[in-house]
Amino acid sequence: MPQQRIQYGPPSMDKALGALPVVAEFCRRLDIAGIVDRACPVREVAILTHGAVIEALVANRLTSPQPLVHVEGWARAWAVGEIFGIDASALNDDRIGRALDAVAPKLEGIVGSLIYLPLFSAALVAADIPGYDFARCEVWSRAAQQPGSHPPGVVRVHAHPTPERLHRQHHVSL
């Protein structure tokens, strides 16, 4: 009787999951990668955007903080590839350093966007002002667009009115 060869699937690997799914959802809801990428675009040949690197760094800080030289090893041991879709080898300390260097001069605007937009959007939805469709509202901090051009804490709201109202802009101090 001839022997049959047993075929096994690919070898499995255990990876830490921890709070990565929660952190990934947190980053997605805050649009961290989008905000960073709009402030600090990369060339088309880049493997990762600065926003993707910063999201991975946020995940590292919130799950198992490591020095920058060990983030690549952390990404291999944790399910970063599966959750964020980032190859661990792309998170070397040189790439993280380039992302941090790109973000540093734009930090005020990025932080302003991350703080003001979610807070003010929630406040607008809660306000429920008649005649305005805040589901389609655009909110941004002028400081995020041009640091130093507007007093901090002032947010410009560009609400799309319902057909009964004319287009209006409001300036609100937080």
C-alpha positions, 0 to 999 in steps of 0.5 A, spaced: 500 500 500 503 506 497 503 511 503 499 518 502 502 524 503 499 529 508 498 536 506 498 541 512 496 548 511 501 554 512 504 554 519 500 558 524 503 564 528 501 566 535 501 574 535 498 579 540 492 582 539 490 586 545 487 593 544 489 593 537 482 593 534 479 598 539 485 603 537 484 602 530 477 604 530 479 610 535 484 612 529 479 611 524 473 615 527 478 620 529 481 620 522 488 621 524 491 618 518 487 622 514 488 629 518 496 627 518 496 625 510 492 632 508 497 636 512 503 632 510 503 629 503 508 624 501 510 622 494 507 617 490 512 612 491 512 611 498 510 605 501 506 608 507 503 614 508 505 619 514 498 618 517 499 610 517 506 611 520 503 615 526 497 611 527 501 605 528 505 609 533 499 611 536 497 604 537 504 602 539 504 607 545 497 605 547 498 598 547 505 596 549 510 602 548 517 601 545 523 605 543 523 607 536 528 602 534 523 596 537 517 598 534 518 594 528 519 588 532 513 590 536 509 590 529 512 583 528 509 580 535 503 584 535 497 583 529 499 590 526 499 587 519 492 584 520 489 590 524 492 596 520 494 592 514 502 595 515 508 590 513 512 590 520 518 591 516 515 598 513 515 601 521 523 601 522 526 607 526 528 611 520 521 611 517 518 613 523 523 618 524 521 621 517 514 621 519 515 625 525 520 630 522 514 631 517 509 632 522 513 636 527 512 643 523 505 642 522 503 639 529 499 645 531 494 644 525 494 637 526 493 637 534 487 643 532 484 638 527 484 632 532 481 636 538 476 641 535 473 637 529 470 631 534 468 636 539 465 641 535 461 636 530 458 633 536 456 640 539 453 642 533 449 635 532 447 636 539 445 644 538 440 641 533 439 649 530 432 649 526 433 650 518 441 647 518 443 641 516 449 639 520 449 632 518 453 635 512 456 640 516 464 642 515 468 644 521 475 646 521 479 650 525 483 656 521 489 655 526 489 648 523 489 651 516 494 657 517 497 656 524 498 663 527 493 667 523 487 666 528 486 666 535 486 659 538 480 656 540 476 659 534 473 654 530 469 656 523 463 652 522 460 652 514 453 649 515 449 647 509 442 650 510 436 647 508 432 650 502 428 655 506 435 658 509 440 662 506 448 660 506 450 662 513 457 662 516 458 662 524 464 663 528 464 660 535 469 661 540 470 654 544 
